[in-house]
Amino acid sequence: MDSFVDARVWGKSRGLDRRYPLVCHLLDTAAVAGVLWDRVLTEPARRRLAEAVGVEEARLRRLISLWAGLHDVGKATPGFQGLVPDAYAELVRDLGDTLEAERSGQKFGHDTATHWGLAPVFEKWGYATGRSVGRSAYHQVAQLLGGHHGVVHRTPQRRVVARGSCVAELGGPGWEAQRVAHAEAVRRLVGAGPDDVVSGVLPASVAVVVLGLVIVADWLASQEAVICQRLPAEGWVAGEGELAAHWAGAVTAAGAWVAEAGLGVAQWLEKSFGEQFDFAANALQASVAEELPGLVDGPGLLLVTAPTGEGKTEAALHAASVMARASGASGLFFALPTMATADAMHGRVAEFAERNVAGERALVLLHSMAWLSEVYAEPADESGGVVSDAGSALTAGRWLRGAKRGLLAPLATGTVDQALAGVLPVHYNMLRLLGLSNKVLVVDEAHAYGPWMHRLLMRLLEWLGAAGAPVVLLSATLSGRSASSLVDAYRRGCGFSEPSEVAPVYPGWLYVSGSSGEVSAPRSVGSESGRQIGVRTLPVGVEGASGAVPERGLAVVGELRSLVQRGGCALVCCTTVAEAQETYRLLRAEFPQLAEAEDGLLLLHSRFPAAQRLEITNRCEQAFGKPGAGRRRPPVSVLVATQVVEQSLDLDFDVVISDLAPLSQLLQRAGRCMRHDRQGLEAQEGGRPAWVGDDPRLTVLEPVDAQGEVRAPRRWGAVYPEALLRRTSSLLNERKGSSIAVPGDVQGLVDAVYAEDFCDRLVDASDRELQERLDAEHLGEALAQETLAAQTMINPPRGMVDLSELSRDGDGVDETLLTTRLGADSERAVCVFVQPGGAVTLDPEGDVAVPGWGRGGRLSLRDARVVMRQTVPVPGRWVRERGDEERVPASWEQHAALRELCVLPMRRSATGDWSHSIGGRTVSYTSEGLETSAPETPTSHF
């Protein structure tokens, strides 16, 4: 039935002088959505979306503006309006009340009310009907709008959709009339007519973009500064003239709201490689620059495989600009495996963008600790913010301020989990998919992920293929089988289901067309940094081994003795943090002169407080980095480290010693040996001692049992699959006495270690039987991770109609599942030190008070950063039995990053050691980082 829009139906109230009419907020949001369509999506992206829906671009723009303007129609219900009792009492007299008992609670949220309440409206407007409610366009669009709080809800029963007014939570006929009146008013003012409908369901790749635009439009229109400027006068009525005037004002102002958020399109300047960079292209870069433009015909995927140091980053940035121009991509996300690599890449991308990108080029750093950077993170505006209900205010604040617009920003660097979260059923995953849908995604170290994250990456590539987003994959050691799985995932998203034959060359590249599905012939290129790496395996005893082989510690000491006496820099790469700490202590005792020298003996792993780890990292880069101004390479030095040195740092050593690890990781570690040219440099300039020669060499400590068989020590736990360790050992021993040619031998070795027929090469029957058993165990573990991924991640885009599959109705997974990587350090702890007089400090010396300790109120952003810089990642099992003593103080609860911390109150023993007992485990704070006395079964080697 026809009805006027009642301006007493409010949409926003918290923190405002008076209530903001719902219809005003709806119109504001509709206006913003139109501007987002114009300014955040490129013309090719708009064209692809319109073609996928089957309408012209202008019509789709009107529809998106209309839909955004209807997102909060569910607030015209008794449950929501009852949150302000005095306003509700007035409405009840005119609209009736069928939900008296639910006035104070919102079990039936207004997002669900939007979903259920709009479906019959869209059906009456003529949106297409399918075989069932769940497959009907009228329901799907309503379901989409009900997901504007980041969770898409399940399809209601047919009777609910057909008789929405009979659902008690939606209210009676008066409430239904107001929802219809609001919808009709928005429809009329945005210029949508009877023909502006959809004739079929939206493809899922389109739906996530539309929903993402709606969410962003809502958040921008909900900013306190926006609403305060547009509050109508007391007694304002929603007549035709008043509504038209408010709409006109929203259209005029929306552009500024979008611009102030930093949203927009990056413009990729057409430049040659030589114009983009200050140096001539090497063979790899020249090949990509010369041949890629002739292959690119729109969206596509580029796979680059080359050793560390071959300039893959510059090749990727140049390729991204070529692919962006060809596909109409609006930006770039450079994704890396660790926070350290992301931090390092941020400056390089910033420098590239400064020279080669025009238009909107806001660059953000995306990972969980990015906000700690004083250089990157801008001070947050702790006044004002978003006017919303309690459920979404914190999230919106993080996206628009704290998280710097996240993946919605035109340019970004960050950890790969920020992208992979888009294919997990986490809140607001559709915002991540929106942000990636029209960007070039560059994934570095594509070989560095286990089965769990590899499967998530495959699913993400399907979604990006469907969205028409270009992708660049970079890898130093990627097997042919892994390469094929990634390429075919992208092709499936583009609509090509038949498998392809992918044979990567090393070094080289290949290109996959998103338009035709064709995989180009691999382009093999020469390497300008080819070298021979001498690899020597050294057996070391594990638990129960005979005295015929040295114990690991003695072997390390023996390998280093000559270097300590004659000079040089060495890396000792350990499997676990505990083993690195133990090795460091041993070397300190054996070589006291080394420990006393400046940067003579260093320890680097993940279980130092964040600030201390950064300080150590900076010292390592100064000591072992690329020669140049400001470097001070010690005459003799040893760095004991864990896997953090494989990818995160550009370090260069004269000698590398490593525990046995899978072959690809050993090759990464070997790449840290004689990485940079130091010929002609004197010792004080960072030159190498003459005795080390010119050829890099790697010593691999091979753990063996009493029978001389390779066995992973029990203390390593599940860090590496024993099957891969034995395969690697077998291949290395086959080559005993010969070096490994890099890059010539790399691809063959990587493929060989993963070969399905590997066991056939084993002559001894018992060796073959053992390897087959270990392979079966490894396969079982990999299948378990792949199964978990399959059960956890969202479905592929093709064929998805029910959008609740994106969210599983809020029953999704926690985002930390990504960062745990099925066993990595998954919790963050902060040590506080209880001093003898009872004071609690952040440092053992008692000089730094703990911000907010013992008081309420909100902690300032500056103080929050002080706390987070003292946090340490730890395994979840360390703090699983936390209690009240480990709970954060009340003043930390308002900060999302602080509220989940585990506090470890350290007390000093009679011997001077700092420790804390939790759940039968003693956690100690030492100069070598956090340690535990409980028996360990490690699953993390960081």
N, C-alpha and C positions, 0 to 999 in steps of 0.2 A: 504494500500500500504506500501511496505517496505520503511524505511527511517532510516537515522542515527540519533543518539541522539545528539541534539544540546546543547552543554555545556553552551551556552549563556542563555538558559532558566533557570532562577534562582529560588531557593527555599527559601533562607534566605538572608537578607541584613541588617536589623536593627542592628546598633552597631558594624558591622563588617568592616574590612579594605577594603574588596571587596566582591562582591556577591558570595554566595555559590551555586554552580550548583544544580538544582533540583534533578538530578539523584543521586548526592552524598548523599543528605539527604535521599532519598528513600532507598538507599542501607544501609545507617547507621541504619535506622529504621528497615529494614528487619533483619539485624544482631541482633539487640537488641531483637526483638520479639522472635527469636530462642532461645536466652539465657533465656528470661523470661519463655518460655515453659519448658526449662530444669530445671530452678532453683526456680521458684515461684510455679509451680504446682508439686504436689507429683505424684509418679508413679500411685497410684490408681486413682487420679483425671485425669491424662492423659488418662488412660485406659477408664474411664467412658465417657470422651468426645469423644474419637475415636469410641467407641461402639455406642454412640448416633448418630454420623454422619454416621457411617457405613463404616469406612475406618480404615486402620491400623494406629498405632500411628505415625510412621515415615512419612507417607503421610500427616497426619493432621499437623504435625510440619512444613513440607514444605509449605503447603497451608497457614498456619497462617503467616509464615515468608513472603511469597509472598504477601498476602493481606496487611500486615503492610507496605510492600514496595511500595504499590500502593496508600496509603491513600491520598497523596498530588498530585496525577496526575492532579487534577482539577486546579492546578496552571499553567498548560500549556494552558492558555487561555488569550485572549487579556485583559480582565478586570483585572486580577491579574498582568500580566507582565507590564501593563501600569502604575502601581504604581511607577515604576522607569522609567521616560520618556526617558532618554538617551538610556538605554538598550532596551526599547521597540521600539524605532525608528529603531534600527538595525534589530530587529526581523521582523518588519513590511515589510521591503524590501524583505525578503525571504519567510515569512509565510503568508503574507497578513493580512488585518485588516478588520473585519466586525463589529467592535464594537467601532467605533471612539467616539461616544457620551458617552460611558460608561467608558472611560479610567480612569477617576478620582474617580469613585465611585465603591463600591462593593456590590450593592444591590443583585447581583447574586454572592454569596460567592463561594470561591473555594471549600468548602465542598460540596455544591450543584453541582458544576461542576464535582467533583469526582463522585458523585452519578450518574448523568445523563450521564457523559462521559464514565464510565466504564461498564455500563450495556450492550451496544452493543459489547464491547470487550469480556466480559465473555460469551455472547451468542455465539460469533464466536468461542470461545475456547471450546465450547461444554458443558457448564454448563446446567443443566436440565431446561426444559421449562414446565411450568404448564398451567392450564386452562386459566390463565390471567397473565399479567405482574406482578401484585402484588403477585401472588402465584408461581412465577418462581424463581428457585435458582439463575439464573444469575442476576436477579434484586435484590434479597434479599441481596446477598453479596455486590453488589455495593451500595445498600442503607445503609448497615452496615458501609462500609468505609466512606460514606458521613457523618456519625455521629461522626467522630473523634473529633469534637469540642463540644461534649457533647449533641448534639441535632440531632436526627434522623429525616430526612425529609420525607414528604409524597411521595407516588408513583406518578411519572409523567404519563401523558397520553401515550398510546402505541406508538403514532406517534413520541413522543419525544425520546423514547428509540430506536425505529427502525431507526430513521433518526436524530441521535444526532448531526451530522455535520451540519444539517440545522437549529439548534437552534442558533440564532444570538449570544447569550452570550458565546457559546462554540468556536466561531471563525469558520473559513473556513477549507478547506481540509488540508492546511498546518499545522494548529494547531491540527487537528485530527491526522495527521500523527505523530506529536511529542508525543502526548499522547500514541499512539499505540507503538511507538518506545521505549519510556520510560518503558511502561508495559512489552514489550517483553524482554528488557534488564534485568529488574529485574527478570522476570520469568526464563530466561536462567541462570543467575548467582546464584540464590538460588537453582538451581537444579531441578526445577519443569518441568515435561514433559507433553506431550499431555494427558497422563492418569491421571494427577493430577487435577481432577475436582470433583465437587460434583454432585451426581446423584439425589439429592432432597434438599428441603429447610432445613435449619438448625433449630433444636429445639430452642426455644427462650432461654432456660436455657443455651444452648451452645453459642448462638449468643452474649449474654451479656458478657460472659467470653472472647470470641474472640475480641469483640469490646473494652473491657477493656484493654486487652493486647496490642491492637493496639495503644490506647491512651497513655498508659504508655510508650510504646516503642518510640512513637513520642516525648513525653516530655523529655525522657532521651536523645534521639538523638538530641534534640533541645537546649540542654544546651550550653551556650556560650563557656564554657571551652572546651567542646567536639568539637564544630565546629572550634574554633580558631586553634586547634591542627591539623585539617584535611583540612584546606583550600588549594585547589590546587594552584599551581603557576599561575601567570598571563599567559594567552595564552593556558591554559590547554585545551585539546580536549578530547572528550569522545569516544576515539577509543576502540577497543576490549581489547587491552592490558592495557590501562589506567583504564578502568572500572573493569577489573579483579583484578588489583592491589588495587584499592580503596576498592573493596569488601573484598579482603583478609585482608586488614588492619582493616576494620570494624569488621570482624569476630574475629580477634585477640583482638581488644580493647573492644568489647561490654561487655565481662564478667566483666571487671573492672568498667564500667559505672554502671552496675546493682549492683555490690557489694558496690560501694560507696553510692548508694542510700539506702542501708540497706535492700534491698528486698531479700527474701529467705524463707526457710522452717525451722520452729521450729521442733526439734526432741524430742519426748516425751519419757523420760527414763522410763523403766518398773520398777516401785517400788511399794511396798506395802504402805498402808496408813501410817503405823507406820514409814516407811522409809521416807515418804514425809513430815511428820510433827513431831514436838517434843513432842507430847502427844498421849495418847491412844485414839482410836476411841470410841465415844459414841454409843448408840444403833442405831441411824439413820445412822451414818457414817459407822459403822461396817456392817450393813445390805447392804448398797450400795456397799461397798468394797467386800463383800463376794458373793453377788448374781448377781450383774450387769454383771461381765465378762461372765457368762454363758448365758446371754440373748443377748449380743451384737454380731451381725453377719454382721456388716457394718454400714452404716448411720442409725440414729434413733433418737428418742426424749425421754428424761427423764423428768418426772414431779415429783418434790419434794414438798410436802406440810408439813410444820412444823412451830411451833411457833417461834417467834423471840428468839434468844439465843440458838437455838438447833444445831448450827454448820452447817447450810445449805451451807455457803460459802465454807468451807473445803470439805464438801461432793461433792459440785459441781466441785471444782477444781480436786479432785481425779477422779470423774466420767468423767470429760473432758479429762483427760489423758488416761483413759481406752477407751473411745469412739474415741478419735483421733487416737490411735494406730490401732483400729479395722477398721476404715474407711479411714485411710490415710490422715486425716486432717492436714493442714500445720500450724495451729496457733489457736488463741483464741481471741474472743472479749467478754469481760464481760460488759454487758449493764445494766445500772441502771437508776432509774427514775429522779434523780436530779444531778446537778453538785457537790453538797456537798457529796452525797453518792459515786459518781464517784471518787472524789478526795481522799476520805477515802479508797476506794477499791484499788486504784492504788498502794499504798505501799504494800498491802497484796499480790497482784498479782506479784509484782516485787520480793518480798521475795520468793514466791512459785517458780517463774521461775528461780531464782538464784540457787535453790536447785534441781530442777526437770526437767528443760528444757535445751537441748543442741542445737547445730546448730545455726541458725540465730534466735536471740531472742530479737530483737529490740522491745521495749515496748513504746507505745505512750499513751497519755491521750487525749481523744477526747471529747471536748465540746466547746461551743463558747467562753469561758473565759480561756481555758487551757493555752493559750499563755501568760497569765499574770503571771503565776507561775515562780518565779525566779529559783526554784529548778528544775522544769520540763523543762521549755522552754529553749532551747539553743539559744544563740544570733544568730539572722538571718544574713546571709551574704547579706549585702545591696548593694554589688557591684556584677556585673555579673548577672547571672540568665538564663532565657530561652529566646532564640531568636525566636520571633514569631510575628504574627500580633497582633494588639492591643486587639482584642477580647478575646484571650486566655492567654496572658502573665500573668495576675494577678492570674488567676485560677491555672495555672501550678505552679507559685511560691508558692501559698498557699499549694498545695499538696506536692511538693517536699521539701519545706523548712518550711514555716510557719506552715503548718498543719502536718508536720512530717510524710509524706507519708500516713497519715490517715489510713483507713481500709486496705490499702495494706501492712502495717507493719505486721510482723508475730504475734505480741501480742499487744493487746490494751485493755484499759478500757475506758469507756466513758458513755455518756447519750444515752438512747435508741433511741432518735430521730436521732442520727447519722446513725443507722441501718434502721430505718423506712423510711428515705429519699430515700432509694433505691427503694421503691415501690410508690413513688410520681413522677410525670413527671417533675422533676427538672433537671437542667443541670448536666450532668455527673452522673446521678443516676446509670448508668451501672458500674461505677467505684466502687461504694459501693457494688453492687451485685457481682462484681468480687472479692472484698476483703472478702466478707462473704461466697462465694461459696465453699471455701475449708477450712473454719475455724469451730471450735466449737463455737457456739453462746450460751452464758449463759445470760438469761434474769432474773434479780432479781426483786422482788416485782411485779410479773406478774399480781397481783390483783389490782395494783394501777392505772390502766388506765381506763378512761371513754369509752363510746361507740365508739367515733371517733378513738382514738388510739388503742383500742382493735381490731377494724376492720382492721386497718393498720397492726397490729401485725399478725392477721390471714393471710392477703395477703402475708406478708413477709415469714411466715412459709410455705405457698404454694411454693413460689419460692425456698426456701432453701430445701424443700423436693424434688423438681424436680432436684436441683443441687447436691443432695446427701450430704448435709452439716448436721452434727450432731447438735442437739439443747438440751439445758438443761433449763427448766423453774423452777423457784423457787418462792414459794408463802407462805405467812403466813395465808391468808384468801381468798381462791379461791372457789367459788361456783362450784357445780358439772356441772351446765350448761355452765359456762365459761370454765371450764376445757375441757369439751367435744368439744366445738367450736374450741379451740386451737389445740387439738389432731387431730381432723378431718381435719383441714386446712392442717396440715403437711402431713397427710395420702393422701389427695387429690393431693398434689404436688408429692407424691411418686407414684401416679397412682391408688389409692384405693378410689373410690368415695362413696362406701356405708358407712352410718354413723355407728359409734361405740357406745357402751355403756360404758361411763367412770364414775366410782364412786370413786373419790379420797378418801383416808383414811387420818386421821389426828391424829398424824403425820405418814407419810409414803411416799411411792413413787410407781410409775409405769413406765413401759418402753414400747415404741412403736417401732416396727421394721420397718425400711424403706424398707426392702427387701420383707417382707411378709405382711406388714400392720397390723400384729397381735398386739393387746394390751394385755400386760401381766396382770395377776391377781395382784391387788394392794398389796403391801407389807406393812403391818401395823407394826409399831415399837413402843416400849415403850418410854416414855419421862423421862429423868433424871431430869427435872426441872418442873415437874408437881406442880401445886399450885391452891389454891382456891382464887379467886378475889372477894372481897365483892363490890357489885355495889349498890349505893344508888342514887335514883333520887330525885332531889330537885326542885320543881316548882318555877319558877321565872316569874315575870310579864313582859309582852310585852306591846306594845302601847295599851292603853285603858283598861288594866287589872285592876281588883278591888284591893283594899288594903289588901285583904285577903292573898296575897302572897307577899314576899319581892321583891323589885326591884333587878335586877341582881347584880348591884354593891354592894348593901348592903349584898346580900347573899354571895358574894365572901369574903367580909370583915369578915362576921360572921364565915365563914368556916375557915378562916386563923387565927383568933384571938388567938385561943388556941396554934397553932403552933408557932406564933410569941412570945408568952409568955413562952412556954415550950421548944422550940427548935425543929429543924428539917428542912428538905428541901422540898419545894412544887413546883409543876408545875401547872400553870393556863393556859389552852389551849383555845384560843379564835378563833372565826370563821373568823373574818376579821382583817386586819391590823388596821383599825380605832378603832375597839373595843379593840384590844390589847393596843393601845396607850392610850385610855381612861381609861382602867383598871389599867394600870401602873400609871397614874397620880393620880387616886383615892387612890391606895395603898400607894403611896408616901406621900399623904396628911394624910392618916389615920395612917400610921406607919412611922413617920419621923425618928425614931431610926433605922429602917430597911434600909431606903434609905441612911442613913449616914454611915452604916457599910460597910466594904469592901465586895463586891459581895453579899450584903444583899438583894438588889432588882435589878433584871436584866430584860431587855426587848430584845426580839429577834424576828425579822420578816424580810421580804425581802426588805423593802423600806428604808434601810440604804445604804449609799454609800458602795461599795464593800469592801473597805479596813476596814471600821468601822464594817461591818457585820462580817468579818473574825476575827477581834479582839474580838468582843463579843462572837463569836462561840468558840474561843480558851479559853476564860474565863469560858464559860459554861462547856467545857470539863474538865478543871482543877477543877472546883467546883463540878460537878455532875458526872464525869466519873467514870470508874472502879477503885476501890481502888488500890493504888500502889504508887511507888516512884514518887515524883513530884506533887502529888495531894494535894489540900488544901481545903477540904470540909468545908464550913462555918458552924458554930454552928447553925445558923438560916439563911435561905435564901428562896426567892421566885423568880422563873423565870416565867415571863409572856411572852407567845409565841403564834405563830400561828402554822399551820400544818407543818412547817419546822421541828419540833421535832419528827414527826411520823416516818420518815424513815432516816433522814440525820445524826442523832447523836446517839451515844451510851451513853445515859444519864440515871441516876438512882435517883429517888426521894422517899421520905417517904410517901408523899401524892400527889394525882393527882386530880385536879378539871378540868372538861372539859365542854364546851358547848355541847349541844346535837348534835350528828353527826351520820352518818350512822354507823351501828353496827361494820363493819369491821374496821373503823377508830377508834372507841372507844376502840376496843380490842387492836389496835396498841398503843394507848395512855396508856391504862392500863398496857401494857408491859413495860412502863417506870417507873412503881411503884415497888420498891423493886426488881429491875432487877438483882442486884449483891449481892452476899453473903457477908454480913458485920458482921456476928456473931463473937464475940470475940474481935472485934476492939474497942479500946477506942475512945472517942469523937474526940480527937486530931488526931487519925489515920483514921478518916472517918466513925466511927461507928454510928449506929442509936440511937436516944434517946429511953429510955426504954418505954416511954408512947405510942409509935406508934405500939408496938407489933411486931408480926412476919408475919401477913397476909396482903398482899397488898389490898388497897381499892381505889375505884374510885367514885368520886361524880360527877354526871351528872346534869348540870343545864338545866332544862327542861322548855323551854319558853311556857307559857300558856296565853290564853286570859281571858276576863272577865268571861266567862262561864267555865273556867278551862280546856279548850281544848288545846291540843298542837298546837301551831302556830309558824311558822318561822317568826321572826321579819322582818319587811320590810327592815330594814337596812342590813340584810343578803343578800338581792337580790336573785340571782340564784346560790349561792354558793353550796347549797345542795338541791336535790329534796325533796320537802315537803313530798312526798309519802314515801320516805325512812326514813325520820325523824319520821313520825307517826308509821310506821311499827316497827322501832327500839324501840320507846317509848313503844309500845304495848307489845313487847316481854320482855323488861326489867321489866315492871310493872307486867307481868304475873309471873315473878320470884322474885317478891318483897319478901324480907326476906331470900332469898337463894342466895348463891354465885355461880359464874361461874367457873366450873372446866376447867383449861387449862392444857393440850389440849383437855380433854375429851369431853367437851360440844361445842367446837368451831365450828367444821364442821356442826353439826346439827343446831346451831344457824345461821350460815352464809347461809346455804341452806334455813332455815325457813324464813329469812327476804326477800329472793328473790322468795319464793314459789308462783306459779301461783294461788294456791287455798287459799292464805293468807286471803282474805276477808271472806271466808266461816267460819273462826273461830270467827269472830266478831258477838257478840250476838245482840248488839243494831243496829237497822235498820238504824238510822241516821248515826252512825259511819261507817257502811258498805257502805252506799251511798256516804259519803264523801271520804272514802278511795278509792272506785272505781273511783270516779271522779279524785282524785289526781293521782291514778295509770295510768289513761288514759292520763293525761297530761304528766306524766313522760315518759310513753311509747312513746307518740308523740315526745317528745324532743329527746329521745334515737333514735327513727327511723329517725328523721331529721339528727342527727349526723351520723348515719349509712348510710343514703342516700348520705350525703355530701361525706363521705369516698368512697362510691361506685362510685360516679360521678367523684371523684378527683383522686383516685389512679389508677395505671396502671392495665391492665388486667392480669388475671392469665397466667402463662407460657404455659400451655397446650393449644394447638390450635392457639397460636399466631404466625403468619407468617409475617404480616406487622409490621416491627420493629418501624415504626413511632408511634405505640401505646405506646412506651416507653417514648416519648417526646411530643406527640401531636404537632409536628412541631414547638416546641419552645413556644407554647401557654400554657405552663404548669403553675404550681402554684409556688408561692414564698416559699422558704424554711422556712420562719418564720411562715408559717401556722402550722408547726409541733410544734414549741415552744410555740405558743399562746394557744394551747390546747383549742380552741374555747372559749376564754375568759380570760385566765391567762394573767398576765402582759406581754405585747407583744412589748413594746418599751423600749429603754434605754435613760435615760436623764442624763445630767451632770450639776450640779449647779456651776456657776461661780459667784463670789461676787464682785460687783461694790463698791469699797471703796470710802470714802468721797472725796479723792483727785483725783478720776477718774481711779486709777489703778484697774485692774481686776485680781483677784486671785482665786485659787482653794479652799481656806479655808476662813472661816468667819473672822479669826484673821488678814488676810492680809499678811501672811508670805510666801505663796507659789504662785509664779507667774504662770499663765496659760501658759503651753508650746505652742509656736507657735501663741500666740494671737497677732493679729495686724500685722502679717508678712506673706509673702509667703514662698515658698520653701517646702521641704519635711521634715516632722517631723521624728526624729530618733525613733527607736524601743523603746529605753529606755523612751523617752518622751511620746510615745503613751501608754506605760504601766502606766505611772504616771496618765494620763488622765483617762484611763479605770478603774483604781482602785477607782476613785471617781464617777463612774456611778451608777445609781439606776434604777432598772426595774420599769416601771410604766404602767398602763393601757393605751391602745392606745387612748381612749377617752380623756385622760388628755391633750394630745398634738396634737389632730387631727387638730386644727386650727392654727398650727405653722406658723410663718411668717419669714420675713428676720431677725428679732431680735433673733430668735431661731435657725438660720442656723449656721452650724459649720464654723470656719475660713478656709480660703483657704489652709492653711498648713496641715489641717487634711484630705483633700479630697483624698490624695493618699493612705490612709489606709482604707481598707475595713471595719474594725471594727469601725472606727471613723466617716466615712462619713455619716452614717445613724443616728448618735446621734442627740438628741434634746437638744440644749443648753438653760438652764434656767438662765438668768442673774438676780441674786438676789440683791435686794436693801433693805437697812435697813430703817425701819419706825421710827417715833419719839418714839415709845415704845420699840425700840430695836429689833423688829422681822424682820427676813429676808423673803422676799416673792417676787413672780413674777406673774403677771397677763397674762393669755393666753386664748384667746377665751372666755372671760367672766368667767373664773375660776381663782381663786387665789391658787397658789401652794406655800406652806410655807416650809422652812427648819428649823427644830427644833431639840432639843436634842433627841427627840423621833423618828426622821426620817422624811421623806417627808410626807406632809399632804396636803389635799385640802379642801377648804371651800365650794365647790359646793356640792349639794346634790348627794349622791352616790347611785348607784344600783350595788353593788359589784358582780363580777363574779369570783373573785379570792380570795382564802383564804390563801395566802402565806404571 
